Amino acid sequence: MGPGPAICSECEGNGIVTEMRNIGLPAELCLQAEKRFSERFGSLEQLLEYVLRDLLRDDAAQADEGEQRIIEQRLRELGYL
């Protein structure tokens, strides 16, 4: 399934463009998530945004660690470490 249509597009005060998209998820999954996380997150959208941002942050941290290992290896090869 391709990306859903954009339902709005605006720029927040911080210069980050936020474009909202519709996605399709199984109703039962949505109901279970809403029941389980309703006290912590005001809506299913807030929960999903948190989860996606967290996953992306972890990917970035792993990339940073990999880059650091490469840099350290290069510095060792050059005799700096």
C-alpha positions in Angstrom: 0.0 0.0 0.0 1.5 3.4 -1.0 1.5 6.5 1.0 -1.8 8.0 1.8 -2.9 11.4 0.5 -1.7 14.5 2.4 -4.4 15.9 4.5 -2.7 19.1 5.5 0.6 20.8 5.1 1.9 23.6 7.3 5.1 24.9 8.7 5.4 25.1 12.5 7.3 28.0 14.1 10.4 25.9 14.4 10.8 25.6 10.6 10.0 21.9 10.5 7.5 21.1 7.8 4.7 18.8 9.1 2.7 17.0 6.5 0.1 14.6 7.8 -0.7 11.4 6.0 -3.5 8.9 6.4 -2.5 5.3 7.0 -4.5 2.1 7.3 -4.2 -0.2 10.4 -6.3 -3.1 11.5 -9.1 -1.8 13.8 -8.5 -4.5 16.4 -4.8 -3.5 16.7 -5.8 0.2 17.1 -8.4 -0.7 19.8 -5.9 -2.7 21.8 -3.3 0.1 21.6 -5.8 2.7 22.6 -6.9 0.6 25.6 -3.3 -0.1 26.7 -1.8 3.3 26.2 -4.7 5.8 26.6 -3.4 7.1 29.9 0.0 7.9 28.6 -0.9 9.2 25.1 -3.9 11.3 24.3 -4.6 9.6 21.0 -3.4 6.8 18.8 -1.7 9.3 16.5 0.4 10.6 19.4 1.4 7.0 20.3 2.4 6.2 16.8 4.3 9.4 16.4 6.2 8.6 19.6 7.0 5.1 18.5 8.2 6.1 15.0 10.4 9.0 16.4 11.9 6.6 18.9 12.7 4.0 16.2 14.3 6.7 14.0 16.3 8.0 17.0 17.7 4.5 17.7 18.6 4.1 14.0 20.5 7.4 14.1 22.3 6.4 17.3 23.4 3.1 15.8 24.7 4.9 12.7 26.6 7.3 14.9 28.2 4.4 16.8 29.2 2.8 13.5 30.7 6.0 12.3 32.6 6.4 15.5 34.1 2.9 15.2 35.2 3.7 11.6 36.8 7.0 12.7 38.6 5.3 15.6 39.9 2.6 13.3 41.2 5.2 10.9 42.9 7.1 13.7 44.5 3.8 15.0 45.8 3.1 11.4 47.3 6.6 11.3 48.9 6.0 14.7 46.9 8.6 16.6 45.3 6.1 19.0 
